[in-house]
Amino acid sequence: MNIEEELKLVRKAQRNVESFEELYDLYFPKVYGFIMTKIRNQELAEDLTSEVFIKILEALPKFQARGLPFGAWVFRIVRNHLK
């Protein structure tokens, strides 16, 4: 998926929270996999992944495209949450 297609999904989710599911489906495996490699505990990784997606959903209205992929923004949230 290119940046423009991804931004269309983001804008759609910003207008309609039910559309967030598409972003969740796209990023869940990546976020969970990243957290799992850092944590190496399935139960904790699942909990942290849920917490991260809550943060992403809450912050989504403030997201502004700045020429970087949405994933860069997502993983900044992930890394900050794991600190």
C-alpha positions in Angstrom: 0.0 0.0 0.0 1.4 3.4 -0.9 1.3 6.5 1.2 -1.7 8.0 -0.7 -3.8 4.9 -0.3 -2.9 4.7 3.4 -3.8 8.4 3.9 -7.2 7.7 2.3 -7.8 5.1 5.0 -6.6 7.5 7.7 -8.9 10.3 6.5 -11.8 7.9 6.3 -11.2 6.7 9.9 -10.8 10.3 11.1 -14.3 11.0 9.7 -15.9 7.8 10.8 -14.5 5.8 13.8 -16.0 2.6 12.4 -13.6 2.8 9.5 -10.7 2.5 12.0 -11.0 -1.3 11.6 -9.3 -1.1 8.2 -6.2 0.6 9.8 -6.4 -1.9 12.7 -6.4 -4.8 10.3 -3.5 -3.4 8.4 -1.3 -2.6 11.4 -2.2 -5.2 14.0 0.2 -7.9 12.7 3.0 -5.4 12.4 2.5 -3.8 15.8 1.9 -7.1 17.6 4.9 -8.6 15.9 7.1 -5.7 16.9 6.0 -5.8 20.5 6.3 -9.5 20.7 10.0 -9.3 19.6 10.7 -6.8 22.3 8.6 -8.4 25.1 8.7 -12.2 24.3 5.6 -12.7 26.4 2.4 -13.4 24.5 -0.1 -12.3 27.2 1.8 -9.1 27.9 2.3 -8.4 24.2 -1.5 -8.8 23.6 -2.2 -6.4 26.4 0.3 -3.8 25.2 -0.9 -4.1 21.6 -4.5 -3.3 22.8 -3.2 -0.3 24.8 -1.3 1.0 21.8 -4.4 0.7 19.5 -6.5 2.6 22.1 -3.8 5.4 22.0 -3.8 5.4 18.2 -7.5 5.7 18.1 -7.6 8.5 20.7 -4.8 10.4 18.9 -6.1 9.8 15.3 -8.1 13.0 15.1 -4.8 15.0 15.7 -2.8 13.1 13.1 -1.5 15.3 10.3 0.2 14.0 7.2 3.7 15.4 6.9 5.0 13.4 4.0 5.8 10.3 6.1 3.9 7.1 6.1 1.2 6.7 8.7 3.1 3.7 9.9 5.9 6.0 11.1 3.4 7.8 13.3 2.0 4.5 14.6 5.4 3.1 15.5 6.4 6.3 17.3 3.3 5.7 19.5 4.4 2.0 19.9 8.0 2.9 20.9 6.8 5.6 23.3 4.4 3.2 24.9 7.1 0.6 25.5 9.4 3.0 27.3 
